[in-house]
Amino acid sequence: MALLAGISLVVVFLLLLVIGVPIAISVAGASIVTMLLIAPFDAAVFTSAQKMVTGIDSFTLLAVPFFLLTGIIMNQGGIALRLVNVARLLTGKLPGSLAHTNIVGNMLFGSIAGSSVASAAAIGKVMHPLQEQEGYDRKFSAAVNIASAPTGLIIPPTGLFIIYSLVSGGTSVAALFLAGYIPGILWGLATMVVAYILAKRKGYTAKQNQAGIRPLKVIWEAVPSLFLVIIIIGGIIGGFFTATEASAIAIIYALLLSFAYRSLSVKQLPGIFKEAVELTVVIMFLIGTSAMLSLVMAFTGIPSAISTGILSLTDNPILILLLINLILLLIGIVMDVTPAILIFTPIFLPVVMEFGMDPVHFGVILIVNLCIGNITPPGGSALFVGSTIGKVKIEEVVRPLVPFYIGIIIVLMIVTMIPALSTWLPTLAGLM
């Protein structure tokens, strides 16, 4: 019966996806059908509903909508332009300096907003007109913006680590936050190296006019925005408040800062709250249905079967990690990051823990893999947004993205094979 239920789960899930049913509903539908094969109707429906409710009944999960709201406020609150000015100050003398400004801007803004889509939209809107004025090729500009947009999903604070913490059995959020810094910065540096090489070939010199930029004024205006990260990360690591409490403080800070910049009005707040609620409902429904799926998978023994299957192929940890990376890359191409974390963490985490990998290190590997899918066709949301902002078609920007994909994959392999890149900062802070 367990085998039949497991086959039913996979077949129904894939069938629903193929006919265009949204992922969350596909997960729920497949889980309910499978539960009906395991238990009587009343028990199956009651257990499924109960698991959905308990799956989102978490104090830690409150941080997800709060960080979403913070990102939306900062996206509309005039933060992007100030961070772009700081980035121009840092990269103004490099060949292709506006491309580097775009990358650093995405790293700074993304780490605060915690969204690749928000970064691609906010920074792209500021940078693309400037790059067009300087004669940059549109496809190159769009590729730079898209390739660097996911850094904000890795550099904390980010809701993805909070979701991973929940589904991985309570991995320390503070440790995960610190673990994301070096891999996220390496991703940004890799895109800068590629952009530097391409800019040299295309003859994009550092000829941008920096005369209008007053360093002290630029830094003074941007410091309050950057200070938000210090408040959140410092407060969590220092034990002053939890990730959830930090996210609530971040909302208040972002609102006060946006009002102080006079770039946000009270009239905009209903629209901001509505957008945050809509995003929250989608994510919470995904988490609830994924909790139901995890219960069904436990009944059918799918995670242990996959774990046994992978470990039976080889006992070499490097080969196992390469195989998992390949699978996650393929998953990221067709599935959004959040549902992929919820579905595949319970499957692959037991496998890597068999040979002693720390959950913190695996969490970073998992999210870096899935973030690559965020900028890869056909399912990459940041790819679609970045192409739209850059005024280019997706098929036109894929080829210019190839060198960036190569650089990012190299970073993924380095992060996979060198655990210290993820664990050093958490260990230094006494969190591991």
N, C-alpha and C positions, 0 to 999 in steps of 0.2 A: 504493500500500500504506500509506503514512504517513497519508493522508487516511482510509482505512478504519479503520486502527488508532486514530486520534484520535476518530472517531465512536464506535467500539466502546468506548473508554475512558469517554466521557461517558455513553453510553446504559447500559452495565452498572452504572456507579457510581450513576446516578440510579435505575435500576430496583431495585438492592439497598437503597437508602435508602427508597424508597417502600414496599417490603414489610417494612420494620422492621429490617433488618440493621444492627447497630452501625456507626458511621462507620469505625472502624479496619479492620474486616473488609470493609466495602464498598470501601474504598481498596485493600486487599490483593487482593480478588477481581477488581476491575476492572483492576488493574495486571497481574496474572498472565494474565488472558484476553487483554489487549492484547499482552503480551510473546509469547504463543503465536502471535499473528498476525505478529509481526516476526521471530522466531527459532525454530529447532527446539526441540522439547520439552525436551531435556536442557539446552541452553544457556539457555533461558528460565527454567527452574526454578533452575538454578545461579546465574544472574545476579541473579534476584530475591532469592534467599536471601542471596547475598553482599552485595547492596546494603542489605538490612535490617540485617545485622550491622555493616557499616561505617558505616551511618547513625547508630548509637547508640554507636559506638566513639570516644568523644570525652571528653577530660578535662574540658572545660568543662561538659559535660552532667551531670557528677556534682553540680554545684551544684543542679540541679533537685530531686532527692530529698532533699538535705540541707536546702534551704530549706523544702521541704514538711514535713519532720520538725520543723524549728524552729517552723513555724507551728502544728503540732498540739500540740507541747509547750507553747507559750505560750497556746494556746487553753484547755488544761486546767490550766494552771499559775497561775491567779489573776491574770493580767496585765490582763484586760479591765476588771475592777472598778476597779483603780488608775488606769487611763487614763481611764475614765469620770469619776472624781472630779476629775482634772485638767481634763477638758473642762467639767465643771459649774462649776469655778472660773473658767474663761475666759469662759463664756457665760451665767452665772447672772443677769445683769441685763438680758438681751435679752427682748423679747416672744416667747413660745413658747420659753423658754430650754431646756426639756428636749428639744425638737426639735433645737436647735442643739447641745446636748450630744451627742445621738445622732450627728449629722453629724461633729463634731470627734472623737468617740470612734472612729467608723469610720475616719477619716483617720489617727489615731494608731495604732490597733490594726492596721488593714489594712496600713499601711506596714511593720509588723513581721511580721505573719503572712503577708502576700503572697497573700491569698485573699479574694475577695468573699464567698464562701459562709461562711467562718469568721467574717468580720466581721459579716455579717448575723445569724449565729447567736449569737455571743458577746456582741456589743453589744446586739443585740435582746433577749436574755434578761435583761440587766440593766435596759434602758431601758423596755421595754413595761410592766412592773408599775408603775414610777414614774409613767409617763405616764397610766396608767389611774387611779391614785390622784388625779392632778391634773385628771381629767375630760377628757383628750384623746380625741378621736375615734379609734377603733382603726384605721380606714382611713387617716387622716392619719398616724398614728404609723408604721404599716407602710410607707406610701409614702415617708416620710422615711428610714427605715432602708434600704429597698431602693435608693432613688435614690443614696444616698451610699456604699453598700457597695463598689462597684467602684473607689473612689479608691485602695484598697490594691493594685489591679492596675497602677496607673500610678505612684504614688509609690513609689520603690524602698526596699528591695531587692525585686525581683519576678522570679519565674522566667520570666515571659513575655518579658522583654527578653533573657534568656539564650537562649531558644529562637529568638527572632527573629535574634539575633546569629549563631547557628549556620546558620540557613537563608538568611540574607542574604549569606553569604560572608565572615563574620568581622568584622562591624561591632563596634566597641569596646563591650564591656559597660559599662565605666566611663562612657563618653560617653552611652550609652543611659540608664544609671541617673540621671545628672545631668539629662538631657533630660526625664525624666518628672516632675521636681519641680513646675515652674511649671504645666504642663497639669493635673496631678493636684490641685494646690491650687486652681486656677481652677474645676475641676469641683466641689470642695467648697464654694467660695465661692458658686458659682451656685446650688447646692441650699440654701445658707443664705439667700440673697436671696429665693428662692421661699418657703422656710419662714417667713421673716420676714413677707412680705406676707400669706400665708395665715393665720399666727398672729394678725396684727392684725385680719384680717377675722373670725376665729372668736373673738376676745376672749381668747386665751391670753396672759395677762399674766405678768410675771416675778415670780410670787408664791411660787415654790418656797422652801421653808425651807432657807436656807444656814447656819443657826446651827450645825449639827452638823459643818460642814466647816471644819477648821483648815488654812488655806492652807499653812503651812510643813510640816505633817505630810503633807499630800496630795502636795506637790511632792517631798518627801524620799522618799516611798514609790514615786513614779513615775519618778524620775530613773534608777534602774538599768535599768528597762525601755527608756526612751528612749535610754539610752546605747548600747544594742545597735546602733541605726541608725548612731550616730557611729562605732562600731568598724568596722562593715562598710563603710560608704561611705568613711569617712576612710582606712581601710586600703587599699581598692582604689585610690582616687584617688591616695593618697600613694605607691603602689607597694610597700607592705609585704607584700601578698599578693594573689593572684588572687581572682576571684569564687568559684572552687571552694574555695579555702583559707578564704576568709571564711565560706562557708556551713558548713564544718566547725567553725570557731571559734564560729559562732552557735549550733550545737547544744549545745556544751559550756556556753556562757554561759547559754543558755535553761534548761538542766537545773539548773545551779548556782543560778540566780536563783529558779526554781520551788521548789527544795528549801529555799532560804533563806526564801522566803515561807511555807513549810510548807503549800503548797497542792497539792503533788504527792508521791505516795508511790512507792516502788520497785515495789509491786504493780501500779501503773498502767502501768508501762513496757512490758510485753509487748503490751498492747492498743494503746498508742501506736505501737510499732514495726510491729505488724501493719497498722494503718491506713495508715501511711506506705508500707509495702511494697506494699499493694494499689493505692494511688494511683500509685506509681512505675511499677508494672507496666503500668497503663493508659496512662500518658503515654509510656513508652518504646516500647510497642507501636505507639502512634500515630506516634511519631517514626520508627520503623523502617519502617512501611508507607508513610509520607509520603516517605521517602527513595527507596523503590522507585517511588512515583508520580512523583517528580521525574525519575528516570531515564527512565521511560516517556514523560513529557511532552517531555523533550529529544529522544527518538527521533522522536516524532510531530510535533514543531515547534509544539505548542499555545501555549506562552508567546509565541513570536515572532509567531504568527498573530494572537493576541489583541492584542499590542502594535501590530502593523501595522494591525489593524482599528480600534483606538481612535484611533491617530494619523492614520488616513485620514479620520476623522470631522471632526476639527478639529486645528489646531496651536496653539490657545489654551490655555496651561497651566491657567488658571483653570477653563475648561469641562471640561478633562480631569480635574482634581482633583475637581470637583463630581460628575462621572460616577462616578469611582472611589469617592468617599465614599458615593454612593447605592447602588452595588453592594455595598460592604462592610457598610453598614447592613442591607441585606436578607440578606446572608450571615450576619451576626451574630445575626439573629433565629432562624434555623433551625439554626445550627451552633455548637458550643462554641468558645471562644476559641483553645485550643491547636491543634486540627486546622485551623482556619481560617487561622491564622498559617502553619502548615506548608504548606498547599496553595496559598494565594493570594499569599504573598510572592514566590515565583519568577515569578508571572504579572504582578503589577503593579509590582514594583520596577524592572524594565527599562524600563517605560513612563515612570515619573516621572524616571528617570535620563536619559532622552532629552532632557529640557529642563532638566537640571542640578540636580534636587532631591537634597539630601544624604540618604543612607540613614538617618541618625539621625533627621532630621525626618520621613521617611516612616514609620519604625518607630513613632514616637509617634502619628502620624495613624492608622495601621493599628490599633494597640492601643486607642486611644480609641474608634474606630468599633466595634470588636468588643466592647468593654466595654459599650457601650450595648445591644447585643444580649443581654448577660448579665442585663439587667433588663427585657427585653422579651419578651412572649409570642409564640410558644408555647414557645420553647426556652430561656428565661432561667433558669439554675440559681439565681442569687441571688434572682430573683423568687419561685421556688417556696419556697425556704428562708425568705425574709423574710415571705411570706404565712403560712407554717406557724407561725413564731415569733409573728407578730402576731395569730394566731387569726382570720384573715379569708380569704375565698375570693379566688382570683386575679381573677375577674371583678369583684369588689368594689373591688379596689385599683388596677385599671388606670386608671379615670377620675381618681382623686386623683393618679396619677402623671403625667398629661398636662402640667401646668404645669412639673414637674421635667424631663420630656423636652425641653420647649421651651428651658429654661435650659441644659441640657446640650448640645443641638444648637447653640445659639449659641456655646458654648465650643468645640465641635468646629470650627465655621467660623472662629473667631478663631485657633485653633491651626493650622488648615490654611493660612490666608492670611498669617499672621505667623510666618515661620520662626524669628525670633529668640527667640520664646517657648520653643522647643525647643533651639535651638543656642547661646544666649547663655551658659548656665552651663558646658557642655562646652568652649566656646571660651575662657571665662574661666580654666578650669582647665588649658588647654593640651592638651586631648584632641582638638581638631578643628583 
